[in-house]
Amino acid sequence: MTLTSTREQRRRAILDAARTLATEHGADGFTVDQVAALAGVSRRTVFNHVAGIDQLLVAVCEQILAEVTSDLLDAVDRDTVDLPAGEPGSRAALAAVCESARGVDLATAVATIARVLGGPGEADERTDAISRTALEHVGVRLRERLHDRAPALDPLDLELTLVLLTNGLAAIAALWICDHPDLTPDVAPDARADWDRLLDRLLLRLQHGYAG
């Protein structure tokens, strides 16, 4: 087994342990020592991967978002094949970013993160910052992909679109969680319908502004 694969296995074990403990006890209900014990590694090994609990929780949220992020990137790839040249191609690329959010299961990811970080009664600036940071990291990956797919895209237009998208997702997620305090990763149909309505409203504003 290579050093890289061993390190990756340890990181996965640490994240899985943190996710289990956070789900059972909340974001403030466990320690690095408990993570290390459950993962079967030393405290020092945990700190070799993360700086502390908050960074660990960000990594857990990113782990939860990993599958949906992969689906987002695949959707962007599909929707940016044979882009027209110039401004029409740039508009089509930005539209693909927004539409990709409609075609993936963000609701399940958000509900799972809410379970890990705590329900609305436990939400505070810290947990909000953790979830926003994880979403920002998704934005970084989208930015890199769009640079590859549409190199002529105006950097400011891309940055504004991704900032508005990731912050908008964080905003509607917070509202959705407050409206559905009993969310579970197995999202109920009524809650999923509410998520879809909020997402449609966000994407409408992103694509058309308040005139839309």
Sequence and secondary structure as in RCSB ss.txt:
>XXXX:A:sequence
MTLTSTREQRRRAILDAARTLATEHGADGFTVDQVAALAGVSRRTVFNHVAGIDQLLVAVCEQILAEVTSDLLDA
VDRDTVDLPAGEPGSRAALAAVCESARGVDLATAVATIARVLGGPGEADERTDAISRTALEHVGVRLRERLHDRA
PALDPLDLELTLVLLTNGLAAIAALWICDHPDLTPDVAPDARADWDRLLDRLLLRLQHGYAG
>XXXX:A:secstr
  HHHHHHHHHHHHHHHHHHHHHHH TTS  HHHHHHHHTS HHHHHHH SSHHHHHHHHHHHHHHHHHHHHHHH
HHHHTTT  SHHHHHHHHHHHHHHHHHTS HHHHHHHHHHHH  TTT  HHHHHHHHHHHHHHHHHHHHHHHHH 
TTS HHHHHHHHHHHHHHHHHHHHHHHHH TT  SS  HHHHHHHHHHHHHHHHHHHHGGG 
